[in-house]
């Protein structure tokens, strides 16, 4: 299995077990990268630890408060506004 395949498998396994995905945000919102076709995507992680690791890579205070969110339910924290990153 490729590295991306094993990462995808771990993501789905973790989300299936917990029923949650994690957002990374700070007071300015969450990173929402702009793709080549002009659309934005909001990144999610399958565990708090993975979200915190990504936040440390990005710096700028991200990850001081990873936010759990159960798809289809009200978020446990306010949904962050989109912003460029």
Biopython code that builds the backbone (N, CA, C, O; Angstrom):
import numpy as np
from Bio.PDB.StructureBuilder import StructureBuilder

atoms = [
    (1, "UNK", "N", (0.851, -1.176, 0.000)),
    (1, "UNK", "CA", (0.000, 0.000, 0.000)),
    (1, "UNK", "C", (0.896, 1.238, 0.000)),
    (1, "UNK", "O", (1.908, 1.274, 0.699)),
    (2, "UNK", "N", (0.529, 2.238, -0.773)),
    (2, "UNK", "CA", (1.296, 3.478, -0.830)),
    (2, "UNK", "C", (1.163, 4.248, 0.485)),
    (2, "UNK", "O", (0.293, 3.959, 1.306)),
    (3, "UNK", "N", (2.046, 5.236, 0.665)),
    (3, "UNK", "CA", (1.976, 6.062, 1.869)),
    (3, "UNK", "C", (0.640, 6.799, 1.927)),
    (3, "UNK", "O", (0.011, 6.855, 2.984)),
    (4, "UNK", "N", (0.200, 7.365, 0.800)),
    (4, "UNK", "CA", (-1.080, 8.082, 0.809)),
    (4, "UNK", "C", (-2.235, 7.116, 1.065)),
    (4, "UNK", "O", (-3.215, 7.475, 1.717)),
    (5, "UNK", "N", (-2.118, 5.892, 0.550)),
    (5, "UNK", "CA", (-3.155, 4.888, 0.786)),
    (5, "UNK", "C", (-3.241, 4.501, 2.254)),
    (5, "UNK", "O", (-4.336, 4.354, 2.797)),
    (6, "UNK", "N", (-2.086, 4.335, 2.898)),
    (6, "UNK", "CA", (-2.096, 3.971, 4.317)),
    (6, "UNK", "C", (-2.594, 5.127, 5.174)),
    (6, "UNK", "O", (-3.265, 4.905, 6.182)),
    (7, "UNK", "N", (-2.272, 6.367, 4.782)),
    (7, "UNK", "CA", (-2.773, 7.530, 5.516)),
    (7, "UNK", "C", (-4.290, 7.648, 5.372)),
    (7, "UNK", "O", (-4.987, 7.942, 6.344)),
    (8, "UNK", "N", (-4.794, 7.422, 4.175)),
    (8, "UNK", "CA", (-6.246, 7.469, 3.963)),
    (8, "UNK", "C", (-6.939, 6.376, 4.769)),
    (8, "UNK", "O", (-7.983, 6.616, 5.376)),
    (9, "UNK", "N", (-6.361, 5.177, 4.776)),
    (9, "UNK", "CA", (-6.949, 4.080, 5.546)),
    (9, "UNK", "C", (-6.980, 4.420, 7.033)),
    (9, "UNK", "O", (-7.972, 4.147, 7.708)),
    (10, "UNK", "N", (-5.902, 5.014, 7.552)),
    (10, "UNK", "CA", (-5.862, 5.405, 8.968)),
    (10, "UNK", "C", (-6.900, 6.483, 9.257)),
    (10, "UNK", "O", (-7.561, 6.440, 10.295)),
    (11, "UNK", "N", (-7.053, 7.456, 8.348)),
    (11, "UNK", "CA", (-8.057, 8.510, 8.526)),
    (11, "UNK", "C", (-9.456, 7.901, 8.660)),
    (11, "UNK", "O", (-10.180, 8.201, 9.609)),
    (12, "UNK", "N", (-9.825, 7.058, 7.720)),
    (12, "UNK", "CA", (-11.170, 6.475, 7.739)),
    (12, "UNK", "C", (-11.376, 5.559, 8.942)),
    (12, "UNK", "O", (-12.462, 5.537, 9.521)),
    (13, "UNK", "N", (-10.350, 4.806, 9.321)),
    (13, "UNK", "CA", (-10.442, 3.948, 10.508)),
    (13, "UNK", "C", (-10.687, 4.791, 11.764)),
    (13, "UNK", "O", (-11.570, 4.479, 12.563)),
    (14, "UNK", "N", (-9.902, 5.856, 11.931)),
    (14, "UNK", "CA", (-10.043, 6.711, 13.110)),
    (14, "UNK", "C", (-11.408, 7.381, 13.166)),
    (14, "UNK", "O", (-12.041, 7.426, 14.220)),
    (15, "UNK", "N", (-11.860, 7.904, 12.025)),
    (15, "UNK", "CA", (-13.157, 8.596, 11.990)),
    (15, "UNK", "C", (-14.298, 7.608, 12.235)),
    (15, "UNK", "O", (-15.268, 7.935, 12.918)),
    (16, "UNK", "N", (-14.183, 6.426, 11.691)),
    (16, "UNK", "CA", (-15.212, 5.405, 11.923)),
    (16, "UNK", "C", (-15.296, 5.066, 13.418)),
    (16, "UNK", "O", (-16.390, 4.901, 13.958)),
    (17, "UNK", "N", (-14.151, 4.963, 14.076)),
    (17, "UNK", "CA", (-14.132, 4.614, 15.499)),
    (17, "UNK", "C", (-14.635, 5.744, 16.390)),
    (17, "UNK", "O", (-15.384, 5.494, 17.333)),
    (18, "UNK", "N", (-14.235, 6.981, 16.107)),
    (18, "UNK", "CA", (-14.585, 8.104, 16.990)),
    (18, "UNK", "C", (-15.852, 8.828, 16.570)),
    (18, "UNK", "O", (-16.546, 9.409, 17.405)),
    (19, "UNK", "N", (-16.159, 8.794, 15.269)),
    (19, "UNK", "CA", (-17.287, 9.561, 14.763)),
    (19, "UNK", "C", (-17.003, 11.053, 14.678)),
    (19, "UNK", "O", (-17.922, 11.853, 14.501)),
    (20, "UNK", "N", (-15.726, 11.431, 14.804)),
    (20, "UNK", "CA", (-15.344, 12.846, 14.795)),
    (20, "UNK", "C", (-14.271, 13.120, 13.756)),
    (20, "UNK", "O", (-13.493, 12.237, 13.394)),
    (21, "UNK", "N", (-14.243, 14.356, 13.283)),
    (21, "UNK", "CA", (-13.095, 14.887, 12.560)),
    (21, "UNK", "C", (-12.653, 16.126, 13.327)),
    (21, "UNK", "O", (-13.412, 16.674, 14.127)),
    (22, "UNK", "N", (-11.433, 16.561, 13.079)),
    (22, "UNK", "CA", (-10.860, 17.685, 13.815)),
    (22, "UNK", "C", (-10.503, 18.820, 12.877)),
    (22, "UNK", "O", (-9.951, 18.593, 11.800)),
    (23, "UNK", "N", (-10.815, 20.036, 13.282)),
    (23, "UNK", "CA", (-10.459, 21.256, 12.561)),
    (23, "UNK", "C", (-9.290, 21.915, 13.278)),
    (23, "UNK", "O", (-9.155, 21.790, 14.495)),
    (24, "UNK", "N", (-8.453, 22.608, 12.536)),
    (24, "UNK", "CA", (-7.396, 23.426, 13.111)),
    (24, "UNK", "C", (-7.812, 24.872, 12.910)),
    (24, "UNK", "O", (-8.194, 25.273, 11.811)),
    (25, "UNK", "N", (-7.735, 25.655, 13.985)),
    (25, "UNK", "CA", (-8.143, 27.052, 13.874)),
    (25, "UNK", "C", (-7.425, 27.897, 14.904)),
    (25, "UNK", "O", (-6.848, 27.386, 15.864)),
    (26, "UNK", "N", (-7.471, 29.190, 14.688)),
    (26, "UNK", "CA", (-7.029, 30.159, 15.671)),
    (26, "UNK", "C", (-8.060, 31.279, 15.668)),
    (26, "UNK", "O", (-9.139, 31.113, 15.100)),
    (27, "UNK", "N", (-7.757, 32.404, 16.283)),
    (27, "UNK", "CA", (-8.739, 33.492, 16.358)),
    (27, "UNK", "C", (-9.133, 34.029, 14.989)),
    (27, "UNK", "O", (-10.201, 34.623, 14.844)),
    (28, "UNK", "N", (-8.282, 33.828, 13.982)),
    (28, "UNK", "CA", (-8.573, 34.300, 12.638)),
    (28, "UNK", "C", (-9.334, 33.301, 11.780)),
    (28, "UNK", "O", (-9.705, 33.611, 10.648)),
    (29, "UNK", "N", (-9.568, 32.107, 12.311)),
    (29, "UNK", "CA", (-10.296, 31.088, 11.555)),
    (29, "UNK", "C", (-9.423, 29.898, 11.234)),
    (29, "UNK", "O", (-8.437, 29.634, 11.922)),
    (30, "UNK", "N", (-9.781, 29.192, 10.202)),
    (30, "UNK", "CA", (-9.051, 28.003, 9.769)),
    (30, "UNK", "C", (-8.414, 28.240, 8.413)),
    (30, "UNK", "O", (-8.915, 29.041, 7.623)),
    (31, "UNK", "N", (-7.311, 27.549, 8.133)),
    (31, "UNK", "CA", (-6.734, 27.659, 6.803)),
    (31, "UNK", "C", (-7.687, 27.029, 5.793)),
    (31, "UNK", "O", (-8.216, 25.941, 6.022)),
    (32, "UNK", "N", (-7.895, 27.701, 4.704)),
    (32, "UNK", "CA", (-8.745, 27.175, 3.635)),
    (32, "UNK", "C", (-8.030, 27.439, 2.315)),
    (32, "UNK", "O", (-8.319, 28.421, 1.630)),
    (33, "UNK", "N", (-7.105, 26.567, 1.966)),
    (33, "UNK", "CA", (-6.285, 26.796, 0.773)),
    (33, "UNK", "C", (-7.114, 26.947, -0.497)),
    (33, "UNK", "O", (-8.125, 26.273, -0.693)),
    (34, "UNK", "N", (-6.660, 27.836, -1.334)),
    (34, "UNK", "CA", (-7.275, 28.057, -2.630)),
    (34, "UNK", "C", (-6.618, 27.120, -3.640)),
    (34, "UNK", "O", (-5.397, 27.125, -3.800)),
    (35, "UNK", "N", (-7.437, 26.317, -4.319)),
    (35, "UNK", "CA", (-6.898, 25.377, -5.301)),
    (35, "UNK", "C", (-6.708, 26.068, -6.656)),
    (35, "UNK", "O", (-7.086, 27.226, -6.834)),
    (36, "UNK", "N", (-6.130, 25.355, -7.582)),
    (36, "UNK", "CA", (-5.873, 25.903, -8.915)),
    (36, "UNK", "C", (-7.160, 26.311, -9.629)),
    (36, "UNK", "O", (-7.150, 27.241, -10.435)),
    (37, "UNK", "N", (-8.279, 25.618, -9.337)),
    (37, "UNK", "CA", (-9.532, 25.964, -10.017)),
    (37, "UNK", "C", (-10.348, 27.019, -9.269)),
    (37, "UNK", "O", (-11.483, 27.310, -9.647)),
    (38, "UNK", "N", (-9.771, 27.592, -8.206)),
    (38, "UNK", "CA", (-10.434, 28.684, -7.497)),
    (38, "UNK", "C", (-11.357, 28.254, -6.364)),
    (38, "UNK", "O", (-11.984, 29.105, -5.733)),
    (39, "UNK", "N", (-11.455, 26.966, -6.091)),
    (39, "UNK", "CA", (-12.294, 26.517, -4.976)),
    (39, "UNK", "C", (-11.442, 26.402, -3.715)),
    (39, "UNK", "O", (-10.218, 26.292, -3.782)),
    (40, "UNK", "N", (-12.109, 26.429, -2.578)),
    (40, "UNK", "CA", (-11.411, 26.295, -1.299)),
    (40, "UNK", "C", (-11.781, 24.971, -0.656)),
    (40, "UNK", "O", (-12.873, 24.440, -0.862)),
    (41, "UNK", "N", (-10.867, 24.461, 0.112)),
    (41, "UNK", "CA", (-11.154, 23.241, 0.865)),
    (41, "UNK", "C", (-10.771, 23.478, 2.318)),
    (41, "UNK", "O", (-9.765, 24.122, 2.617)),
    (42, "UNK", "N", (-11.580, 22.952, 3.201)),
    (42, "UNK", "CA", (-11.323, 23.062, 4.630)),
    (42, "UNK", "C", (-10.719, 21.738, 5.083)),
    (42, "UNK", "O", (-11.399, 20.712, 5.054)),
    (43, "UNK", "N", (-9.455, 21.741, 5.501)),
    (43, "UNK", "CA", (-8.826, 20.479, 5.883)),
    (43, "UNK", "C", (-9.357, 19.948, 7.211)),
    (43, "UNK", "O", (-9.644, 20.719, 8.127)),
    (44, "UNK", "N", (-9.483, 18.638, 7.305)),
    (44, "UNK", "CA", (-9.895, 17.933, 8.510)),
    (44, "UNK", "C", (-8.847, 16.888, 8.848)),
    (44, "UNK", "O", (-8.137, 16.402, 7.967)),
    (45, "UNK", "N", (-8.753, 16.542, 10.128)),
    (45, "UNK", "CA", (-7.880, 15.465, 10.587)),
    (45, "UNK", "C", (-8.703, 14.482, 11.384)),
    (45, "UNK", "O", (-9.775, 14.817, 11.889)),
    (46, "UNK", "N", (-8.194, 13.255, 11.496)),
    (46, "UNK", "CA", (-8.955, 12.200, 12.157)),
    (46, "UNK", "C", (-8.712, 12.127, 13.661)),
    (46, "UNK", "O", (-9.479, 11.480, 14.374)),
    (47, "UNK", "N", (-7.660, 12.776, 14.155)),
    (47, "UNK", "CA", (-7.385, 12.794, 15.590)),
    (47, "UNK", "C", (-6.886, 14.173, 16.004)),
    (47, "UNK", "O", (-6.374, 14.937, 15.185)),
    (48, "UNK", "N", (-7.043, 14.473, 17.281)),
    (48, "UNK", "CA", (-6.522, 15.731, 17.811)),
    (48, "UNK", "C", (-5.008, 15.790, 17.653)),
    (48, "UNK", "O", (-4.463, 16.840, 17.311)),
    (49, "UNK", "N", (-4.328, 14.683, 17.895)),
    (49, "UNK", "CA", (-2.865, 14.661, 17.775)),
    (49, "UNK", "C", (-2.415, 15.003, 16.359)),
    (49, "UNK", "O", (-1.445, 15.741, 16.180)),
    (50, "UNK", "N", (-3.103, 14.479, 15.357)),
    (50, "UNK", "CA", (-2.734, 14.788, 13.965)),
    (50, "UNK", "C", (-3.018, 16.258, 13.644)),
    (50, "UNK", "O", (-2.242, 16.904, 12.940)),
    (51, "UNK", "N", (-4.116, 16.777, 14.156)),
    (51, "UNK", "CA", (-4.432, 18.195, 13.940)),
    (51, "UNK", "C", (-3.376, 19.078, 14.594)),
    (51, "UNK", "O", (-2.952, 20.074, 14.007)),
    (52, "UNK", "N", (-2.951, 18.728, 15.791)),
    (52, "UNK", "CA", (-1.925, 19.518, 16.476)),
    (52, "UNK", "C", (-0.586, 19.449, 15.746)),
    (52, "UNK", "O", (0.139, 20.442, 15.693)),
    (53, "UNK", "N", (-0.253, 18.295, 15.185)),
    (53, "UNK", "CA", (0.990, 18.165, 14.425)),
    (53, "UNK", "C", (0.968, 19.076, 13.194)),
    (53, "UNK", "O", (1.956, 19.750, 12.903)),
    (54, "UNK", "N", (-0.150, 19.094, 12.478)),
    (54, "UNK", "CA", (-0.283, 19.982, 11.315)),
    (54, "UNK", "C", (-0.187, 21.440, 11.747)),
    (54, "UNK", "O", (0.436, 22.253, 11.064)),
    (55, "UNK", "N", (-0.801, 21.772, 12.875)),
    (55, "UNK", "CA", (-0.775, 23.149, 13.374)),
    (55, "UNK", "C", (0.650, 23.589, 13.686)),
    (55, "UNK", "O", (1.016, 24.735, 13.424)),
    (56, "UNK", "N", (1.445, 22.700, 14.236)),
    (56, "UNK", "CA", (2.840, 23.051, 14.540)),
    (56, "UNK", "C", (3.624, 23.313, 13.262)),
    (56, "UNK", "O", (4.497, 24.181, 13.233)),
    (57, "UNK", "N", (3.318, 22.571, 12.213)),
    (57, "UNK", "CA", (3.986, 22.793, 10.929)),
    (57, "UNK", "C", (3.634, 24.172, 10.380)),
    (57, "UNK", "O", (4.502, 24.887, 9.879)),
    (58, "UNK", "N", (2.330, 24.552, 10.479)),
    (58, "UNK", "CA", (1.889, 25.851, 9.971)),
    (58, "UNK", "C", (2.331, 27.010, 10.843)),
    (58, "UNK", "O", (2.572, 28.105, 10.337)),
    (59, "UNK", "N", (2.442, 26.788, 12.151)),
    (59, "UNK", "CA", (2.815, 27.867, 13.060)),
    (59, "UNK", "C", (1.692, 28.871, 13.241)),
    (59, "UNK", "O", (0.525, 28.536, 13.039)),
    (60, "UNK", "N", (2.025, 30.083, 13.616)),
    (60, "UNK", "CA", (1.080, 31.207, 13.766)),
    (60, "UNK", "C", (-0.061, 30.910, 14.735)),
    (60, "UNK", "O", (-1.161, 31.427, 14.541)),
    (61, "UNK", "N", (0.153, 30.110, 15.753)),
    (61, "UNK", "CA", (-0.875, 29.880, 16.761)),
    (61, "UNK", "C", (-1.911, 28.837, 16.411)),
    (61, "UNK", "O", (-2.788, 28.558, 17.228)),
    (62, "UNK", "N", (-1.847, 28.251, 15.230)),
    (62, "UNK", "CA", (-2.806, 27.210, 14.887)),
    (62, "UNK", "C", (-2.683, 26.064, 15.872)),
    (62, "UNK", "O", (-1.590, 25.761, 16.350)),
    (63, "UNK", "N", (-3.778, 25.442, 16.169)),
    (63, "UNK", "CA", (-3.747, 24.239, 16.966)),
    (63, "UNK", "C", (-3.776, 24.449, 18.450)),
    (63, "UNK", "O", (-3.780, 23.484, 19.214)),
    (64, "UNK", "N", (-3.796, 25.716, 18.885)),
    (64, "UNK", "CA", (-3.893, 25.934, 20.314)),
    (64, "UNK", "C", (-5.240, 25.416, 20.810)),
    (64, "UNK", "O", (-5.426, 25.181, 22.004)),
    (65, "UNK", "N", (-6.172, 25.243, 19.882)),
    (65, "UNK", "CA", (-7.499, 24.772, 20.247)),
    (65, "UNK", "C", (-8.090, 23.928, 19.118)),
    (65, "UNK", "O", (-9.045, 24.366, 18.476)),
    (66, "UNK", "N", (-7.548, 22.717, 18.850)),
    (66, "UNK", "CA", (-8.184, 21.879, 17.829)),
    (66, "UNK", "C", (-9.642, 21.631, 18.196)),
    (66, "UNK", "O", (-9.980, 21.484, 19.371)),
    (67, "UNK", "N", (-10.471, 21.588, 17.216)),
    (67, "UNK", "CA", (-11.908, 21.534, 17.447)),
    (67, "UNK", "C", (-12.503, 20.232, 16.924)),
    (67, "UNK", "O", (-12.411, 19.955, 15.728)),
    (68, "UNK", "N", (-13.117, 19.419, 17.802)),
    (68, "UNK", "CA", (-13.779, 18.209, 17.308)),
    (68, "UNK", "C", (-15.114, 18.553, 16.666)),
    (68, "UNK", "O", (-15.826, 19.437, 17.142)),
    (69, "UNK", "N", (-15.449, 17.869, 15.604)),
    (69, "UNK", "CA", (-16.718, 18.097, 14.927)),
    (69, "UNK", "C", (-17.272, 16.778, 14.441)),
    (69, "UNK", "O", (-16.566, 16.005, 13.793)),
    (70, "UNK", "N", (-18.512, 16.517, 14.743)),
    (70, "UNK", "CA", (-19.180, 15.300, 14.291)),
    (70, "UNK", "C", (-19.979, 15.643, 13.040)),
    (70, "UNK", "O", (-20.945, 16.401, 13.126)),
    (71, "UNK", "N", (-19.603, 15.108, 11.880)),
    (71, "UNK", "CA", (-20.331, 15.423, 10.646)),
    (71, "UNK", "C", (-21.834, 15.170, 10.796)),
    (71, "UNK", "O", (-22.260, 14.150, 11.337)),
    (72, "UNK", "N", (-22.611, 16.113, 10.308)),
    (72, "UNK", "CA", (-24.061, 16.003, 10.382)),
    (72, "UNK", "C", (-24.642, 16.539, 11.671)),
    (72, "UNK", "O", (-25.861, 16.552, 11.841)),
    (73, "UNK", "N", (-23.794, 16.982, 12.580)),
    (73, "UNK", "CA", (-24.259, 17.505, 13.866)),
    (73, "UNK", "C", (-23.774, 18.937, 14.034)),
    (73, "UNK", "O", (-22.962, 19.428, 13.250)),
    (74, "UNK", "N", (-24.273, 19.584, 15.046)),
    (74, "UNK", "CA", (-23.795, 20.916, 15.372)),
    (74, "UNK", "C", (-22.369, 20.805, 15.878)),
    (74, "UNK", "O", (-22.059, 19.929, 16.685)),
    (75, "UNK", "N", (-21.510, 21.679, 15.413)),
    (75, "UNK", "CA", (-20.107, 21.643, 15.820)),
    (75, "UNK", "C", (-19.976, 21.934, 17.306)),
    (75, "UNK", "O", (-20.771, 22.677, 17.882)),
    (76, "UNK", "N", (-18.958, 21.335, 17.916)),
    (76, "UNK", "CA", (-18.666, 21.590, 19.324)),
    (76, "UNK", "C", (-17.993, 22.937, 19.527)),
    (76, "UNK", "O", (-17.789, 23.372, 20.660)),
    (77, "UNK", "N", (-17.658, 23.582, 18.452)),
    (77, "UNK", "CA", (-17.108, 24.930, 18.489)),
    (77, "UNK", "C", (-17.664, 25.655, 17.278)),
    (77, "UNK", "O", (-18.103, 25.009, 16.326)),
    (78, "UNK", "N", (-17.656, 26.976, 17.287)),
    (78, "UNK", "CA", (-18.175, 27.689, 16.111)),
    (78, "UNK", "C", (-17.394, 27.310, 14.864)),
    (78, "UNK", "O", (-16.170, 27.184, 14.904)),
    (79, "UNK", "N", (-18.103, 27.128, 13.756)),
    (79, "UNK", "CA", (-17.410, 26.863, 12.507)),
    (79, "UNK", "C", (-16.596, 28.086, 12.157)),
    (79, "UNK", "O", (-17.138, 29.191, 12.128)),
    (80, "UNK", "N", (-15.313, 27.928, 11.891)),
    (80, "UNK", "CA", (-14.453, 29.074, 11.634)),
    (80, "UNK", "C", (-14.710, 29.685, 10.268)),
    (80, "UNK", "O", (-15.126, 28.998, 9.335)),
    (81, "UNK", "N", (-14.458, 30.977, 10.160)),
    (81, "UNK", "CA", (-14.591, 31.601, 8.843)),
    (81, "UNK", "C", (-13.465, 31.124, 7.939)),
    (81, "UNK", "O", (-12.408, 30.711, 8.415)),
    (82, "UNK", "N", (-13.695, 31.183, 6.648)),
    (82, "UNK", "CA", (-12.652, 30.826, 5.698)),
    (82, "UNK", "C", (-11.670, 31.973, 5.593)),
    (82, "UNK", "O", (-12.021, 33.139, 5.772)),
    (83, "UNK", "N", (-10.439, 31.618, 5.300)),
    (83, "UNK", "CA", (-9.426, 32.641, 5.057)),
    (83, "UNK", "C", (-8.347, 32.050, 4.186)),
    (83, "UNK", "O", (-8.191, 30.832, 4.103)),
    (84, "UNK", "N", (-7.603, 32.923, 3.538)),
    (84, "UNK", "CA", (-6.505, 32.472, 2.691)),
    (84, "UNK", "C", (-5.375, 31.962, 3.560)),
    (84, "UNK", "O", (-5.195, 32.408, 4.693)),
    (85, "UNK", "N", (-4.632, 31.041, 3.031)),
    (85, "UNK", "CA", (-3.431, 30.603, 3.743)),
    (85, "UNK", "C", (-2.315, 30.401, 2.748)),
    (85, "UNK", "O", (-1.206, 30.030, 3.132)),
]
sb = StructureBuilder()
sb.init_structure("model")
sb.init_model(0)
sb.init_chain("A")
sb.init_seg("    ")
for serial, (resi, resn, name, xyz) in enumerate(atoms, 1):
    if name == "N":
        sb.init_residue(resn, " ", resi, " ")
    sb.init_atom(name, np.array(xyz, "f"), 0.0, 1.0, " ", f" {name:<3s}", serial, name[0])
structure = sb.get_structure()
